[in-house]
Amino acid sequence: MAKIFRILLFFFFSVTLSNAGASSPFPEDLNTLESYLDGVIETHLKERNIAGASVSIVNNGEIILKKGYGYADVDRKIEVDPDVTLFRIGSVSKLFTWLAVLQQVEQGNLDLEADINDYLEAFRIPETFDRPVTLRSIMSHTPGFEDILLELFVKEPEDMLPLEELFQEQMPKRVRPPLEVAAYSNHGTGIAQYLVEKASGLPFEQYVEEHIFKPLDMMCSTFRQPLQEDKKPYLSKGYRFSEGAFHEMGFEYVPMTGAGGASISAADMAVFMKALLNNTCKDTICLMDPSTYQIMKTPVLFHAEGMNPALHGYMDISRNNYKVIGHGGNTFWFHSLLALIPETQTGFFISFNSETGAYSYAKVFEQFMNRFFPDPRPLKDTITLTGDYLEGFTGNFKPNRHPHTDILKILSLAMATEVRLDEGRLRTDDGLLGETTFWLPIDSLTFRKENSNELMAFEREETSKAEKLFFGEWPIMAFERIKGGYSIGWNLFVIVFSLVCVLFIFIGWPMLYLIRKNYVKALHAKNPLPTGSKLLAWICALFFALFYVFIFIGFGVGNEIVYGIPGIIKVGVAFPFIAILFLLGMIWQSLVLWQTRDIRIRSRLFYNLATIAFILALWQINFWNMLGWKF
């Protein structure tokens, strides 16, 4: 009986979906679609210096476009072939992980509501809060974990730790209770991958091959790292463009395979999208019951009214009044997007193989949506708010997804968004893309883009400033007002203050000494600062100067720091640690000198200011996890 019910259910959903997608948004002559995307994508390849791209689009159960652009191998002039060229799809890989999780849930091996620790033996999730971390919170990116970027990628396969060892070393700190707010988590997905392996008894790569790829006949797909020998010739290279040429970059190994390790062709992604739009079914073979699959599309929470919700696995990227679900994926060299529009039975996949493709995949999809799925609604009506009230929304907001306990905590400021007031509107500036966006109020907490219905909202008490910022199309994270130790102005003041003191000790003191010795001997103080006091200050200044130089050079390596901390940073963080001993000496000398009346007040004052500056610098260095070896 159960089997008969499942077959009937399958045909019911198949018929329903077929009828729902009967009306196609695309022109009858699909050459029009191809010509449009040719122009859009080739423009991006040229203007953004991208070596190649691969695209597939499905509609009503048919592949209506499948095409490669540019090169998979620039040096050998091998063009992208959508049927066989494998692109690294980054976090789009997570969709396979969530399907695997739900398969195990359906079989009764995993429970979405169970405490994850019930399944773990080799490592434990800290019991920081009363509510436990569950699979439901992990699938919706609401477990409350900090973000960890260090060694998210590695350069050699032997550097990929088994998941048990990885989480023994890299268990993310719990920084907020689960199911309260979304903050995208790769490590949460890694834990889910580990649970699938424990529940099934299979390595994740093998599990996906047997339970997803093979049933769907996805033969140009793999999670294996490195790739199998028969697939290596078909893998697109990843590229960085500099000095007028494309430079081939190395294979990016992802230790948490289920979080971003897949390599797949555009043709296979078309097969995958067709199955997802048909309740995970291909012909009469289904990966799971439609009711189980429906969980992936069910909201877990909304950050604010009108915002896209956090779902179980999918990202809700709805726009133009169309429900759109899918997932983006980025490695350093590959940038991909899978998007599904269920009500029109449409699936869209695109992947770029060069560093600058992250901007392009979002823009291409935006242009695709505006051309074939334009927003039918008029622009939402706006209201007028007083300048004083609007001032309460201004300020700098950092993403709640960032490292808390390691040296990359500083990236929270690098990813901050500034909100400013501009002639009755709010303004945000994207420093990376050089784009400015204006926002108009539609109610007391919600704003829309000046020329679209895309929304931005705030969390705010009436008499205080806004504390949280949400973007409607970004349900995977929130933004929090920067204050306290994170304050950009405060941190700039501390750095400038300490550097001025360092420069004055290195340059000012010698210059004053020479001036007094050679030109104004009569003004020479009776008793200059004691040599011992100056020596302590000089050594402290030297150590702080070396720290700043080494850190600046170390962070200048760009992406490399994610693979592992450069040696120059490992040396650099030792300097302020050693400086503590000499700073204690400066503190003692400051107290003694202040009571020594026959030394110039301005000399004593500067010495005290320098001591305070170095104390603040030490506090700042510790706040950003750079005091000692916190990595």
VEXDREN-2710 file (C-alpha; in Angstrom, 1 decimal):
% VEXDREN-2710
k/r/px/py/pz
1/MET/0.0/0.0/0.0
2/ALA/2.8/2.4/0.9
3/LYS/4.5/1.8/-2.4
4/ILE/1.3/2.4/-4.4
5/PHE/0.7/5.6/-2.4
6/ARG/4.2/6.8/-3.2
7/ILE/3.8/6.1/-7.0
8/LEU/0.4/8.0/-7.0
9/LEU/2.0/10.8/-5.1
10/PHE/4.8/11.0/-7.6
11/PHE/2.4/11.2/-10.6
12/PHE/0.3/13.8/-8.8
13/PHE/3.2/16.1/-8.2
14/SER/4.5/15.5/-11.7
15/VAL/1.2/16.4/-13.3
16/THR/0.7/19.4/-11.0
17/LEU/4.2/20.8/-11.8
18/SER/3.8/20.1/-15.6
19/ASN/0.5/22.1/-15.6
20/ALA/2.0/24.9/-13.5
21/GLY/4.9/25.3/-15.9
22/ALA/2.9/25.1/-19.1
23/SER/3.3/28.8/-19.9
24/SER/6.9/29.6/-20.7
25/PRO/8.3/33.1/-20.1
26/PHE/10.8/32.6/-22.9
27/PRO/10.3/33.4/-26.6
28/GLU/9.3/30.6/-28.9
29/ASP/12.5/31.2/-30.9
30/LEU/15.1/30.2/-28.3
31/ASN/17.8/31.8/-30.5
32/THR/16.5/35.1/-29.0
33/LEU/17.4/33.8/-25.5
34/GLU/20.8/32.6/-26.6
35/SER/21.6/35.8/-28.4
36/TYR/20.6/37.9/-25.4
37/LEU/22.8/35.8/-23.0
38/ASP/25.6/35.8/-25.5
39/GLY/25.8/39.6/-25.4
40/VAL/25.5/39.7/-21.6
41/ILE/28.0/37.0/-20.8
42/GLU/30.6/37.9/-23.5
43/THR/30.5/41.5/-22.2
44/HIS/31.3/40.3/-18.7
45/LEU/34.1/38.1/-19.9
46/LYS/35.7/41.0/-21.7
47/GLU/35.1/43.7/-19.2
48/ARG/35.9/41.7/-16.1
49/ASN/38.8/39.7/-17.6
50/ILE/37.2/36.3/-17.2
51/ALA/38.7/33.3/-19.1
52/GLY/35.5/31.2/-19.5
53/ALA/32.0/30.5/-18.4
54/SER/29.5/27.6/-18.6
55/VAL/25.7/28.0/-18.6
56/SER/22.6/25.8/-18.7
57/ILE/18.9/26.7/-18.5
58/VAL/16.0/24.4/-18.1
59/ASN/12.3/25.1/-18.5
60/ASN/9.3/22.8/-18.3
61/GLY/11.5/19.7/-18.0
62/GLU/13.6/20.6/-21.1
63/ILE/17.1/21.9/-21.5
64/ILE/16.5/25.1/-23.5
65/LEU/20.1/26.4/-23.3
66/LYS/23.4/24.7/-22.7
67/LYS/26.5/26.6/-23.7
68/GLY/30.2/27.3/-23.0
69/TYR/32.0/30.6/-23.4
70/GLY/35.7/31.3/-23.6
71/TYR/38.4/28.9/-22.5
72/ALA/38.7/26.1/-20.0
73/ASP/42.4/26.1/-20.7
74/VAL/43.8/29.4/-22.0
75/ASP/47.3/28.2/-22.8
76/ARG/46.1/25.2/-24.8
77/LYS/43.1/27.1/-26.3
78/ILE/40.7/24.4/-25.0
79/GLU/37.2/25.9/-25.2
80/VAL/34.5/25.4/-22.5
81/ASP/32.3/22.5/-23.4
82/PRO/29.1/22.5/-21.3
83/ASP/28.7/18.8/-21.7
84/VAL/32.0/17.7/-20.3
85/THR/34.0/20.7/-18.9
86/LEU/34.0/20.5/-15.1
87/PHE/33.7/23.7/-13.1
88/ARG/34.3/23.9/-9.4
89/ILE/30.9/25.0/-8.0
90/GLY/31.9/26.0/-4.5
91/SER/29.0/26.3/-2.0
92/VAL/26.5/25.1/-4.6
93/SER/27.8/21.8/-3.4
94/LYS/25.8/22.3/-0.2
95/LEU/22.6/21.4/-2.0
96/PHE/23.9/17.9/-2.4
97/THR/24.8/17.8/1.3
98/TRP/21.3/18.9/2.4
99/LEU/19.7/16.3/0.1
100/ALA/21.9/13.6/1.6
101/VAL/20.9/14.8/5.1
102/LEU/17.2/14.6/4.2
103/GLN/17.6/11.1/2.8
104/GLN/19.0/10.0/6.1
105/VAL/16.2/11.8/7.9
106/GLU/13.7/10.0/5.8
107/GLN/15.3/6.7/6.6
108/GLY/15.2/7.5/10.3
109/ASN/18.9/7.6/10.8
110/LEU/19.0/11.3/11.6
111/ASP/16.5/13.7/13.3
112/LEU/16.3/17.4/12.5
113/GLU/15.3/18.2/16.1
114/ALA/17.9/16.1/17.9
115/ASP/20.9/17.5/19.7
116/ILE/23.8/17.1/17.3
117/ASN/25.9/15.9/20.3
118/ASP/23.7/12.8/20.5
119/TYR/25.4/11.7/17.3
120/LEU/29.0/12.7/18.1
121/GLU/31.8/10.8/19.9
122/ALA/35.2/12.0/18.6
123/PHE/34.4/15.7/19.2
124/ARG/31.6/17.7/20.9
125/ILE/29.8/20.9/20.2
126/PRO/30.2/23.2/23.3
127/GLU/27.1/23.5/25.4
128/THR/27.4/27.3/25.5
129/PHE/23.6/28.0/25.5
130/ASP/20.6/26.2/26.9
131/ARG/19.2/25.3/23.4
132/PRO/21.3/22.7/21.6
133/VAL/22.5/22.9/18.0
134/THR/20.3/20.7/15.8
135/LEU/20.3/19.8/12.1
136/ARG/17.4/22.2/11.6
137/SER/19.5/25.1/12.8
138/ILE/22.5/23.8/10.8
139/MET/20.5/23.5/7.6
140/SER/19.1/27.0/8.0
141/HIS/22.5/28.5/8.9
142/THR/21.2/29.5/12.4
143/PRO/23.4/27.3/14.7
144/GLY/25.0/30.5/16.1
145/PHE/28.6/29.6/15.1
146/GLU/31.3/32.1/14.5
147/ASP/32.8/31.9/11.0
148/ILE/36.2/30.3/10.5
149/LEU/38.1/31.0/7.3
150/LEU/41.6/29.8/8.2
151/GLU/42.4/26.6/6.3
152/LEU/39.0/26.6/4.7
153/PHE/41.0/25.7/1.6
154/VAL/44.3/23.9/1.4
155/LYS/46.8/23.6/-1.4
156/GLU/47.7/19.9/-1.2
157/PRO/45.6/16.8/-0.7
158/GLU/47.7/15.6/2.1
159/ASP/46.7/18.8/4.0
160/MET/43.1/17.7/4.1
161/LEU/42.4/16.5/7.6
162/PRO/39.7/13.8/8.2
163/LEU/36.6/15.5/9.6
164/GLU/37.0/14.1/13.1
165/GLU/40.5/15.7/13.3
166/LEU/39.4/18.9/11.7
167/PHE/36.6/19.5/14.2
168/GLN/38.8/18.5/17.1
169/GLU/41.1/21.4/16.0
170/GLN/38.6/23.8/14.4
171/MET/35.3/23.6/16.4
172/PRO/33.8/27.1/15.9
173/LYS/32.8/29.0/18.9
174/ARG/29.1/29.4/19.6
175/VAL/28.5/33.2/19.7
176/ARG/24.7/33.3/19.8
177/PRO/21.8/30.9/20.6
178/PRO/20.5/28.8/17.7
179/LEU/17.5/29.6/15.6
180/GLU/17.6/33.4/16.5
181/VAL/19.4/34.9/13.4
182/ALA/21.1/33.5/10.3
183/ALA/24.8/33.6/9.9
184/TYR/26.1/31.5/7.1
185/SER/28.3/28.6/8.3
186/ASN/30.6/26.4/6.3
187/HIS/31.6/24.5/9.4
188/GLY/27.9/23.8/10.1
189/THR/27.7/22.1/6.7
190/GLY/30.9/20.2/7.5
191/ILE/29.2/18.8/10.6
192/ALA/26.2/17.8/8.5
193/GLN/28.5/16.0/6.1
194/TYR/30.1/14.2/9.0
195/LEU/26.7/13.1/10.2
196/VAL/25.8/11.7/6.8
197/GLU/29.0/9.7/6.8
198/LYS/28.3/8.4/10.3
199/ALA/24.7/7.5/9.5
200/SER/25.4/5.8/6.2
201/GLY/28.8/4.3/6.9
202/LEU/30.1/5.7/3.6
203/PRO/32.6/8.4/2.8
204/PHE/30.6/11.4/1.7
205/GLU/32.1/11.4/-1.9
206/GLN/31.0/7.8/-2.3
207/TYR/27.6/8.4/-0.7
208/VAL/26.8/11.2/-3.2
209/GLU/27.9/9.1/-6.1
210/GLU/25.7/6.2/-5.2
211/HIS/22.6/8.0/-3.9
212/ILE/22.5/11.2/-6.0
213/PHE/24.7/11.2/-9.0
214/LYS/24.0/7.6/-10.3
215/PRO/20.2/7.7/-9.8
216/LEU/20.2/11.0/-11.8
217/ASP/22.7/9.8/-14.4
218/MET/25.1/12.7/-13.6
219/MET/28.3/11.1/-15.0
220/CYS/30.3/14.4/-15.3
221/SER/30.1/15.2/-11.6
222/THR/32.3/14.4/-8.6
223/PHE/33.1/15.4/-5.1
224/ARG/36.5/13.6/-5.1
225/GLN/39.6/15.7/-4.4
226/PRO/41.8/15.2/-6.3
227/LEU/39.6/14.2/-9.2
228/GLN/39.6/10.7/-10.6
229/GLU/42.1/10.2/-13.4
230/ASP/39.4/9.9/-16.1
231/LYS/37.9/13.3/-15.1
232/LYS/41.1/15.3/-14.7
233/PRO/41.4/16.2/-18.4
234/TYR/38.0/17.8/-18.4
235/LEU/38.5/20.1/-15.4
236/SER/38.6/23.8/-16.2
237/LYS/41.6/25.7/-14.9
238/GLY/41.0/28.6/-12.5
239/TYR/42.5/31.9/-13.4
240/ARG/43.7/35.3/-12.1
241/PHE/44.1/38.1/-14.5
242/SER/47.0/40.5/-13.9
243/GLU/49.6/42.4/-16.0
244/GLY/47.5/41.9/-19.1
245/ALA/47.4/38.1/-19.0
246/PHE/45.6/35.1/-17.5
247/HIS/47.6/33.2/-14.9
248/GLU/46.6/29.6/-14.1
249/MET/46.1/29.0/-10.4
250/GLY/46.2/25.7/-8.5
251/PHE/43.5/23.3/-7.6
252/GLU/41.7/24.4/-4.5
253/TYR/41.2/21.5/-2.0
254/VAL/38.3/21.9/0.3
255/PRO/38.7/19.8/3.5
256/MET/34.9/20.0/4.2
257/THR/34.0/18.5/0.9
258/GLY/30.2/18.8/1.4
259/ALA/30.6/22.5/1.9
260/GLY/32.2/23.3/-1.4
261/GLY/34.2/20.5/-3.0
262/ALA/32.1/19.5/-6.0
263/SER/33.2/19.7/-9.7
264/ILE/30.4/19.4/-12.2
265/SER/29.5/20.2/-15.8
266/ALA/26.8/22.6/-16.9
267/ALA/25.0/19.7/-18.6
268/ASP/24.9/17.7/-15.4
269/MET/23.7/20.7/-13.5
270/ALA/20.8/21.0/-16.0
271/VAL/19.9/17.3/-15.2
272/PHE/20.1/18.2/-11.5
273/MET/17.9/21.3/-11.8
274/LYS/15.3/19.3/-13.8
275/ALA/15.2/16.8/-10.9
276/LEU/14.9/19.5/-8.2
277/LEU/12.1/21.1/-10.1
278/ASN/10.4/17.7/-10.3
279/ASN/10.6/16.9/-6.5
280/THR/14.1/15.2/-6.9
281/CYS/12.7/12.8/-9.5
282/LYS/14.1/11.7/-12.9
283/ASP/11.7/9.6/-14.8
284/THR/10.3/7.2/-12.1
285/ILE/13.4/7.4/-9.9
286/CYS/13.2/9.8/-6.9
287/LEU/15.9/10.7/-4.4
288/MET/13.2/11.0/-1.7
289/ASP/9.5/11.6/-1.0
290/PRO/8.1/14.9/-2.2
291/SER/7.1/15.7/1.4
292/THR/10.7/15.2/2.6
293/TYR/12.0/17.3/-0.2
294/GLN/9.5/20.0/0.7
295/ILE/11.4/20.6/4.0
296/MET/14.2/22.2/2.0
297/LYS/11.9/24.9/0.8
298/THR/10.2/25.6/4.2
299/PRO/11.1/28.8/6.1
300/VAL/12.8/28.6/9.4
301/LEU/12.8/32.3/10.3
302/PHE/12.4/35.8/8.8
303/HIS/14.8/38.6/9.9
304/ALA/12.1/41.2/9.3
305/GLU/8.8/41.7/7.5
306/GLY/9.2/41.5/3.7
307/MET/12.7/39.9/3.9
308/ASN/13.4/36.6/2.1
309/PRO/13.3/33.8/4.8
310/ALA/16.1/31.5/5.9
311/LEU/15.2/28.0/4.5
312/HIS/16.3/24.5/5.2
313/GLY/19.3/24.3/2.8
314/TYR/18.2/26.4/-0.1
315/MET/18.9/30.1/-0.1
316/ASP/15.8/32.2/-0.8
317/ILE/17.0/34.6/-3.5
318/SER/13.5/35.7/-4.6
319/ARG/13.4/38.9/-6.6
320/ASN/11.0/40.7/-9.0
321/ASN/8.0/39.2/-7.1
322/TYR/9.1/35.7/-8.2
323/LYS/9.9/33.0/-5.7
324/VAL/13.5/32.0/-6.4
325/ILE/15.4/29.4/-4.5
326/GLY/19.0/28.2/-5.1
327/HIS/22.5/28.6/-4.0
328/GLY/25.6/30.6/-4.9
329/GLY/29.1/29.2/-4.7
330/ASN/32.5/30.8/-4.6
331/THR/36.0/29.5/-4.4
332/PHE/38.9/32.0/-5.1
333/TRP/38.9/31.2/-8.8
334/PHE/35.4/29.8/-9.6
335/HIS/32.1/31.6/-9.0
336/SER/28.7/29.8/-9.6
337/LEU/25.0/30.2/-9.1
338/LEU/22.1/27.8/-9.3
339/ALA/18.7/29.4/-9.2
340/LEU/15.2/27.8/-9.5
341/ILE/11.9/29.5/-10.2
342/PRO/9.5/26.8/-9.3
343/GLU/6.3/28.6/-10.4
344/THR/7.6/28.7/-14.0
345/GLN/9.5/25.4/-13.8
346/THR/12.7/27.3/-14.7
347/GLY/16.3/26.6/-13.6
348/PHE/19.3/28.7/-14.3
349/PHE/23.0/27.7/-13.8
350/ILE/26.1/29.7/-14.5
351/SER/29.7/29.3/-13.5
352/PHE/32.8/31.5/-14.2
353/ASN/36.4/30.2/-13.9
354/SER/38.2/33.4/-13.0
355/GLU/38.8/35.5/-9.9
356/THR/36.5/38.4/-10.8
357/GLY/33.5/36.2/-11.5
358/ALA/31.7/36.7/-8.2
359/TYR/30.4/40.1/-9.3
360/SER/29.5/38.7/-12.8
361/TYR/27.3/35.8/-11.8
362/ALA/25.1/38.0/-9.6
363/LYS/24.9/40.6/-12.4
364/VAL/24.2/38.1/-15.2
365/PHE/21.3/36.6/-13.1
366/GLU/20.0/40.0/-12.3
367/GLN/19.9/40.9/-16.0
368/PHE/18.4/37.5/-16.9
369/MET/15.6/38.1/-14.3
370/ASN/14.9/41.6/-15.4
371/ARG/14.7/40.6/-19.1
372/PHE/12.6/37.4/-18.8
373/PHE/11.0/37.8/-15.3
374/PRO/10.5/41.5/-14.9
375/ASP/8.8/42.7/-11.7
376/PRO/5.1/43.2/-12.6
377/ARG/4.4/45.4/-9.6
378/PRO/4.6/49.2/-9.5
379/LEU/7.3/50.6/-7.3
380/LYS/6.2/50.5/-3.6
381/ASP/4.9/53.9/-2.3
382/THR/7.4/55.8/-0.2
383/ILE/6.9/58.0/2.8
384/THR/8.7/61.0/4.2
385/LEU/10.7/60.6/7.4
386/THR/12.4/63.4/9.3
387/GLY/16.1/63.9/9.0
388/ASP/16.5/63.4/12.8
389/TYR/14.7/60.0/12.6
390/LEU/16.7/58.9/9.5
391/GLU/20.0/59.8/11.3
392/GLY/19.1/56.9/13.6
393/PHE/19.8/54.5/10.8
394/THR/23.2/55.8/9.8
395/GLY/26.4/54.3/10.8
396/ASN/28.7/51.4/10.1
397/PHE/27.3/47.8/10.3
398/LYS/29.4/44.7/10.3
399/PRO/28.1/41.3/9.1
400/ASN/27.3/38.8/11.9
401/ARG/29.2/36.2/9.9
402/HIS/32.8/36.7/10.8
403/PRO/35.6/35.1/12.9
404/HIS/35.6/35.8/16.6
405/THR/38.5/33.8/18.0
406/ASP/41.3/33.9/15.5
407/ILE/43.5/36.5/13.8
408/LEU/41.0/37.0/10.9
409/LYS/38.5/38.8/13.3
410/ILE/39.7/42.0/11.7
411/LEU/37.8/41.0/8.5
412/SER/34.6/42.0/10.2
413/LEU/35.5/45.6/9.6
414/ALA/36.7/44.9/6.0
415/MET/33.2/43.6/5.2
416/ALA/31.3/46.4/7.0
417/THR/28.5/48.4/5.3
418/GLU/28.2/52.1/5.9
419/VAL/24.8/53.7/5.8
420/ARG/24.7/57.5/5.3
421/LEU/22.0/60.1/5.0
422/ASP/21.7/61.8/1.6
423/GLU/18.9/64.3/0.9
424/GLY/16.1/62.4/2.6
425/ARG/17.4/59.0/1.4
426/LEU/19.7/56.5/2.9
427/ARG/22.8/55.6/1.0
428/THR/25.0/52.5/1.0
429/ASP/28.4/52.2/-0.8
430/ASP/29.9/49.0/-1.9
431/GLY/33.7/49.7/-1.7
432/LEU/34.6/46.5/-3.5
433/LEU/32.4/47.1/-6.5
434/GLY/32.4/50.8/-6.4
435/GLU/28.6/50.9/-6.5
436/THR/26.4/53.4/-4.6
437/THR/22.7/52.5/-3.8
438/PHE/20.0/54.9/-2.6
439/TRP/17.2/53.7/-0.4
440/LEU/13.8/55.3/0.1
441/PRO/11.6/54.7/3.1
442/ILE/8.3/52.7/2.6
443/ASP/7.6/52.5/6.4
444/SER/9.4/53.4/9.6
445/LEU/11.9/50.5/9.4
446/THR/11.9/49.4/5.8
447/PHE/13.4/51.0/2.7
448/ARG/13.4/50.0/-1.0
449/LYS/16.0/50.7/-3.7
450/GLU/15.4/53.9/-5.5
451/ASN/14.5/52.2/-8.8
452/SER/13.3/48.8/-7.7
453/ASN/11.3/46.9/-5.0
454/GLU/14.4/45.3/-3.5
455/LEU/14.2/45.9/0.3
456/MET/16.5/46.8/3.2
457/ALA/15.2/46.8/6.8
458/PHE/16.4/47.6/10.3
459/GLU/15.8/46.5/13.8
460/ARG/15.4/49.5/16.0
461/GLU/13.8/50.8/19.2
462/GLU/11.9/54.1/18.7
463/THR/14.1/56.2/20.9
464/SER/17.5/54.7/19.9
465/LYS/19.6/54.0/16.9
466/ALA/19.1/51.0/14.7
467/GLU/21.1/48.0/16.0
468/LYS/20.6/45.6/13.1
469/LEU/20.5/45.8/9.3
470/PHE/18.9/43.3/6.9
471/PHE/19.0/43.1/3.1
472/GLY/16.0/41.4/1.6
473/GLU/17.8/39.2/-0.8
474/TRP/20.4/38.1/1.8
475/PRO/18.6/35.9/4.3
476/ILE/21.9/34.1/5.2
477/MET/23.2/36.8/7.4
478/ALA/22.4/40.0/9.3
479/PHE/24.4/43.1/9.9
480/GLU/25.1/44.6/13.4
481/ARG/25.9/48.1/14.4
482/ILE/29.6/48.6/14.9
483/LYS/30.4/49.9/18.4
484/GLY/32.7/49.3/21.4
485/GLY/36.0/47.7/20.5
486/TYR/34.8/47.3/16.9
487/SER/34.4/51.0/16.4
488/ILE/36.2/52.0/13.2
489/GLY/36.9/55.5/14.5
490/TRP/38.3/54.3/17.8
491/ASN/40.5/51.8/16.1
492/LEU/41.9/54.4/13.7
493/PHE/42.6/56.7/16.6
494/VAL/44.5/54.0/18.5
495/ILE/46.6/53.1/15.4
496/VAL/47.3/56.8/14.5
497/PHE/48.1/57.7/18.1
498/SER/50.5/54.8/18.6
499/LEU/52.2/55.3/15.2
500/VAL/52.7/59.0/15.9
501/CYS/54.4/58.1/19.2
502/VAL/56.5/55.5/17.4
503/LEU/57.6/58.0/14.7
504/PHE/58.3/60.7/17.3
505/ILE/60.5/58.4/19.3
506/PHE/62.4/57.3/16.2
507/ILE/62.6/60.6/14.5
508/GLY/61.6/63.4/16.9
509/TRP/63.9/62.4/19.7
510/PRO/67.1/62.3/17.6
511/MET/66.2/65.6/15.9
512/LEU/65.6/67.3/19.2
513/TYR/68.8/65.9/20.6
514/LEU/70.8/67.3/17.6
515/ILE/69.0/70.7/17.7
516/ARG/69.7/71.1/21.4
517/LYS/73.3/69.9/21.1
518/ASN/74.2/72.1/18.2
519/TYR/71.9/75.2/18.1
520/VAL/70.0/75.9/21.3
521/LYS/72.2/74.6/24.1
522/ALA/70.9/77.3/26.4
523/LEU/67.5/75.8/26.3
524/HIS/68.7/72.4/27.0
525/ALA/66.9/71.0/30.0
526/LYS/68.9/70.6/33.2
527/ASN/68.1/66.9/33.3
528/PRO/66.9/65.2/30.0
529/LEU/64.9/62.1/30.1
530/PRO/67.1/59.3/31.6
531/THR/68.8/57.1/29.1
532/GLY/67.1/54.0/30.7
533/SER/63.7/55.5/30.3
534/LYS/64.4/56.4/26.7
535/LEU/65.8/52.9/26.0
536/LEU/62.6/51.3/27.3
537/ALA/60.5/53.5/25.0
538/TRP/62.7/53.0/22.1
539/ILE/62.5/49.2/22.4
540/CYS/58.7/49.3/22.8
541/ALA/58.5/51.5/19.7
542/LEU/60.7/49.2/17.8
543/PHE/58.6/46.1/18.7
544/PHE/55.3/47.8/17.8
545/ALA/56.7/49.2/14.6
546/LEU/58.0/45.7/13.6
547/PHE/54.6/44.3/14.4
548/TYR/52.7/46.7/12.2
549/VAL/55.2/46.2/9.3
550/PHE/55.1/42.4/9.5
551/ILE/51.3/42.3/9.8
552/PHE/50.8/44.7/6.9
553/ILE/53.0/42.6/4.7
554/GLY/51.5/39.4/5.9
555/PHE/47.9/40.5/5.2
556/GLY/49.1/41.9/1.9
557/VAL/49.3/38.3/0.5
558/GLY/45.5/38.5/0.0
559/ASN/43.8/35.1/-0.4
560/GLU/46.9/33.2/0.7
561/ILE/46.1/33.8/4.3
562/VAL/43.1/31.5/4.1
563/TYR/45.3/28.6/3.2
564/GLY/47.4/29.2/6.3
565/ILE/49.0/31.9/8.3
566/PRO/52.2/33.2/6.5
567/GLY/55.4/32.9/8.4
568/ILE/55.9/36.6/8.5
569/ILE/52.7/37.0/10.6
570/LYS/53.8/34.2/12.9
571/VAL/56.9/36.1/13.6
572/GLY/55.1/39.5/13.7
573/VAL/52.6/38.6/16.4
574/ALA/55.5/37.7/18.7
575/PHE/56.7/41.3/18.9
576/PRO/53.9/42.9/21.0
577/PHE/54.0/39.8/23.2
578/ILE/57.7/40.5/24.0
579/ALA/57.0/44.2/24.3
580/ILE/54.8/43.6/27.3
581/LEU/57.9/43.3/29.6
582/PHE/59.4/46.6/28.4
583/LEU/56.0/48.3/28.5
584/LEU/55.7/47.4/32.2
585/GLY/59.0/49.2/32.6
586/MET/57.6/52.2/30.8
587/ILE/54.6/52.3/33.1
588/TRP/56.9/52.3/36.1
589/GLN/59.1/55.0/34.6
590/SER/56.1/57.2/33.8
591/LEU/55.1/57.2/37.4
592/VAL/58.6/58.0/38.5
593/LEU/59.2/60.7/35.9
594/TRP/56.0/62.5/36.6
595/GLN/57.3/63.3/40.1
596/THR/60.7/64.4/38.8
597/ARG/60.2/68.2/38.6
598/ASP/63.6/69.1/37.0
599/ILE/62.6/67.5/33.7
600/ARG/60.6/69.4/31.2
601/ILE/56.9/69.0/31.6
602/ARG/56.4/68.4/27.8
603/SER/59.1/65.6/27.9
604/ARG/57.3/64.0/30.8
605/LEU/53.9/64.5/29.2
606/PHE/55.0/62.9/26.0
607/TYR/56.5/59.9/27.8
608/ASN/53.2/59.4/29.6
609/LEU/51.3/59.8/26.4
610/ALA/53.6/57.3/24.6
611/THR/53.0/54.8/27.5
612/ILE/49.3/55.2/27.2
613/ALA/49.5/54.8/23.4
614/PHE/51.4/51.6/23.7
615/ILE/48.9/50.3/26.4
616/LEU/46.0/51.1/24.0
617/ALA/47.9/49.5/21.1
618/LEU/48.4/46.3/23.2
619/TRP/44.8/46.3/24.1
620/GLN/43.8/46.7/20.4
621/ILE/46.2/44.0/19.3
622/ASN/44.7/41.6/21.9
623/PHE/41.2/42.5/20.9
624/TRP/41.8/41.5/17.3
625/ASN/43.4/38.2/18.4
626/MET/46.9/39.2/17.3
627/LEU/48.6/39.1/20.7
628/GLY/50.4/35.7/20.6
629/TRP/49.6/32.8/18.3
630/LYS/45.7/32.7/18.0
631/PHE/45.4/30.7/14.8
END
